[in-house]
């Protein structure tokens, strides 16, 4: 077990009712929630560090929005055609 693992386990024992009988269940749930939040933050930082810097300009955003809008419009038209033909 590495030194970091030992430190994390000791910190866990202090927060856990199993190892600390005076602690109630709500305190344990609060600590678990806090641990999850820290874990999520760490994961997000790692993901951000893995991604290269990507710059998106306004033109690209507008093009993507138009494409999305057109896709939705096509689906609506297809649905209306099916309704008119009695398929749906």
C-alpha positions as CSV (number, residue, x, y, z in Angstrom):
1,X,0.0,0.0,0.0
2,X,1.4,3.3,-1.0
3,X,1.7,6.2,1.4
4,X,-1.1,8.1,-0.4
5,X,-3.4,5.0,-0.1
6,X,-2.6,4.8,3.6
7,X,-3.5,8.4,4.1
8,X,-6.7,8.1,2.2
9,X,-7.7,5.0,4.2
10,X,-7.0,6.7,7.5
11,X,-9.2,9.7,6.4
12,X,-11.9,7.2,5.4
13,X,-11.8,5.5,8.7
14,X,-12.3,8.8,10.5
15,X,-15.4,9.4,8.4
16,X,-16.9,5.9,8.6
17,X,-19.3,4.8,11.3
18,X,-17.9,1.3,10.9
19,X,-14.6,2.5,12.3
20,X,-16.0,5.4,14.3
21,X,-19.1,4.1,16.3
22,X,-20.0,7.6,17.5
23,X,-20.8,8.8,14.0
24,X,-24.4,8.6,12.8
25,X,-25.7,7.5,9.4
26,X,-26.4,11.0,8.1
27,X,-22.9,12.1,8.8
28,X,-21.7,9.1,6.7
29,X,-24.0,10.0,3.9
30,X,-22.8,13.6,3.9
31,X,-19.2,12.5,3.7
32,X,-19.9,10.1,0.9
33,X,-21.6,12.9,-1.0
34,X,-18.6,15.1,-0.4
35,X,-16.3,12.4,-1.6
36,X,-18.3,11.9,-4.8
37,X,-18.2,15.6,-5.5
38,X,-14.4,15.7,-5.1
39,X,-14.1,12.7,-7.3
40,X,-16.2,14.3,-10.0
41,X,-14.2,17.5,-9.9
42,X,-10.9,15.5,-10.1
43,X,-12.3,13.6,-13.2
44,X,-13.4,16.8,-14.9
45,X,-9.9,18.4,-14.4
46,X,-8.3,15.2,-15.8
47,X,-10.6,15.3,-18.8
48,X,-9.9,19.0,-19.4
49,X,-6.1,18.3,-19.2
50,X,-6.4,15.5,-21.8
51,X,-8.2,17.6,-24.4
52,X,-6.2,19.8,-26.6
53,X,-7.1,23.4,-26.7
54,X,-9.9,23.8,-29.2
55,X,-11.1,27.2,-30.3
56,X,-14.6,27.5,-31.8
57,X,-15.4,30.6,-33.6
58,X,-18.9,32.1,-34.0
59,X,-19.1,31.0,-37.6
60,X,-18.7,27.3,-36.6
61,X,-21.3,27.7,-33.9
62,X,-23.8,29.3,-36.3
63,X,-23.2,26.5,-38.9
64,X,-23.8,23.8,-36.3
65,X,-27.0,25.5,-35.1
66,X,-28.3,25.8,-38.6
67,X,-27.5,22.1,-39.3
68,X,-29.3,21.0,-36.1
69,X,-32.3,23.2,-37.0
70,X,-32.4,21.8,-40.5
71,X,-32.3,18.2,-39.1
72,X,-35.2,18.9,-36.8
73,X,-37.2,20.6,-39.6
74,X,-36.6,17.5,-41.9
75,X,-37.8,15.2,-39.1
76,X,-41.0,17.3,-38.6
77,X,-41.7,17.3,-42.3
78,X,-41.2,13.5,-42.5
79,X,-43.6,13.0,-39.6
80,X,-46.3,15.3,-41.2
81,X,-45.9,13.3,-44.5
82,X,-46.4,10.1,-42.7
83,X,-49.5,11.5,-40.9
84,X,-50.9,12.6,-44.2
85,X,-50.4,9.2,-45.7
86,X,-52.0,7.5,-42.7
87,X,-48.8,5.7,-41.7
88,X,-48.7,7.0,-38.2
